[in-house]
Every structure is written in C-alpha cells, then in structure tokens.
Amino acid sequence: MLKNPEEEHPKKAFGWAARVQSEVLSPFKFFRRATGEKDVALKVLYCGICHSDVHMINNDWGLSYYPLVPGHEIVGEVNEVGSKVEKFRVGDKIGVGFIVGSCRSCENCANNLENYCPNYILTYSSKDYDGTITYGGYSDILVVNEHFVVHIPEKLPLHAAAPLLCAGITVYSPLRYFELDKPGLHLGVVGLGGLGHMAVKFAKVMGAKVTVISTSPHKKKEAMENLGADSFLVSYEQDQLEAARGSMDGIINTISAQHSLLPLIRVLKSHGKLIMFGGTVKPLELPIIPLLAGRKIIGGGVSGGMKETQEMIDFSAKHNVIPEVEVIPMDYANTAMERLVKADVKYKFVINIGNTLKNSCS
C-alpha cells in the first residue's frame, strides 16, 4: 500500500497534476522528501512532454497512481547535495530521466542496465523506496539519488537537452546495442515525431543513409531538407515500399498505433533488424514466414541505463545533436497534450518550468 507523501515528507513543492484518470492537469501542492546523504536536490528548469505522459494520465497501461504529476525529461540546477554525494555540486546543470531508482544489486544493475531492473522506480507514478508515490518533473523541485542523475554539458542548450533524457536515449541505445551505428548502413525510420526525428539525427551523425517512412507525404520536405534524411517513403504507397524491398539494414519503428509489420519486414535485407519502440495498447500481428526468409529479427528497447544515458548526452554535445523543440509555459501543457495526440508539434514540447510554473501555481 502506498504511503501519503504529504504525511511522510517535509519539503514543500508545487506542480501540475491529474487527480483522477484522464483528468486535465491543474495546480497541485505536495511534498518532497528531505535531501538524503546520497541525494541531489534540484530546481527544475525545463521538462519535456513525452507521449507516455498522456498514456499515464489516461492510465492506458494500468500503471498509474493518482494524484499524478507527470514528467521524466527533466533538466535543472543543483541547489543542495547530501553529505556523501560525490559527482555533483551546487550550481551544476543536471538531468533526470524516466527512472529514479533500482535495486542496484541484480544482474541488470550490475551491467549498467538499471532501465531493465525488475524493481526499477519510475520518476513518477511509481512506488518509491520509502513506500510513497513518486512525482515527476512538472514541478518546481526534485530530490533524486545521485546515481540516477546525469551532467548536462555547457554546450547543450538546457531547454533542448530535456528531450534527450527520454526520446534521445530511447533511440540512441538500440542504435548502439543492435550495431546499427556503423557508417554506410541503410536505416529506415518509421514515424517522424519526437522519437523519429531524433533517430534521424543520431543515425546521420553515425554515418548512415537514412530513409524516413511516414503516412504523411507533407513531411518529406522537412525530413530531407531540415533533418537531413536521404530519402522518403509514403507507407501506404505500395509501389514505393515494393521498390525498396530488401534494401535496409535496420529499421527504427516509432509508431505506437496499430499497423502492419509485414511491409517493414519485407523492406529489410537478409539479417536485417526491425527495432520496435511504440507502446501499442493492443498486440500487433507478427508474420513469421518473412522473418524466416532472410534470418531477420525483431527487437525492442526502453530507454537506457545511467552510464549509457551520460554517454548519449556527451555524444549529443560533441556532435551538436539537438532536438527540435517548442518551448511552452506550464499553463499551456493541457493544450500541448491535445496537440501532441494530433501530431501537431515539431517535434517535442518542452515546458519552461523555471520561468512559468511558480506564477501559474500562485
């Protein structure tokens, strides 16, 4: 049974929350825990809006606790450190992603894969170590164990760094793990949203030829001229997909809606890899024969461990991989989510928490 943070924690905080399933966000006063000896306390400056925030507010996955304060693409400034903190100092610019805890003792944790720990703790709407519900980054302050915090290099604009902590690492990690980061490979990116545009950016820097596959023909100019994709396929144009048959080494599939996998599997070369990211509510149909005919594989992934997340942040700073964002005030978040569901954003919303939350909650 969850404990009430208001009874357990001393730090006053405020943010925006959904009190019940599918409710719009509204101002919410709550409490954070005191800064422990290994904790970092931060003032939240920016927080990205992730499509999973919408799913969690609606409890589409059956994981949500209410009141629910969303937000797991968090950038802020350290304002207090615990007595045994080693990696951070007051004034450091830092980031917090989708987890704030894990068991730290299982095989996954030992291999820097905290994101696959059976007992990981989500940044929001999860049961924390002390039994209280976690609250996310649509709030003024946060207290996190230093292990689950990353440094934000000076070269990265803080507002643009926020989406890297979910969208960025979610596509970066499988590109590395499935060895789709080699120069000269031909990669497809299905869906040109928050995840898809980051996949294009990372793949191009890694030296790949990139083809965007989309249901929206009007995105072709944007994909090729602004994001640097090499080609563009309209997914419902069968002649275009047939012409690309057997041409791609890998596909990054970011679609979270119901769709057919068969055309994508056919586009792969022998030994090609179809990597899935979309959290579809209903199962997708998996055609087996096309997988067998070419020794193709389907894989997936969720975010990355802390070591790899820091690696991704540093890589982004070094190679100027910057998400395309629309910065909004806190009181625009509900409208932003409505637009996000309609795919009306290029390509990520980021809430200016530091400059707008206090006024909106006063």
GICOR-V894365 format. One record per helix or strand of 3 or more residues. SS is the DSSP state (helix for helix, strand for strand). FROM is the first residue (numbers start at 1). TO is the last residue. If there is no record, write none. Layout:
ss=SS from=FROM to=TO
ss=SS from=FROM to=TO
This chain:
ss=helix from=5 to=8
ss=strand from=11 to=18
ss=strand from=26 to=32
ss=strand from=39 to=48
ss=helix from=51 to=57
ss=strand from=74 to=81
ss=strand from=93 to=96
ss=strand from=99 to=101
ss=helix from=107 to=110
ss=helix from=114 to=116
ss=strand from=141 to=145
ss=helix from=146 to=148
ss=helix from=158 to=165
ss=helix from=167 to=177
ss=strand from=186 to=190
ss=helix from=194 to=205
ss=strand from=209 to=214
ss=helix from=217 to=226
ss=strand from=231 to=234
ss=helix from=238 to=243
ss=strand from=248 to=253
ss=helix from=262 to=267
ss=strand from=268 to=276
ss=helix from=289 to=292
ss=strand from=297 to=300
ss=helix from=306 to=319
ss=strand from=325 to=328
ss=helix from=330 to=341
ss=strand from=348 to=352
ss=helix from=353 to=361
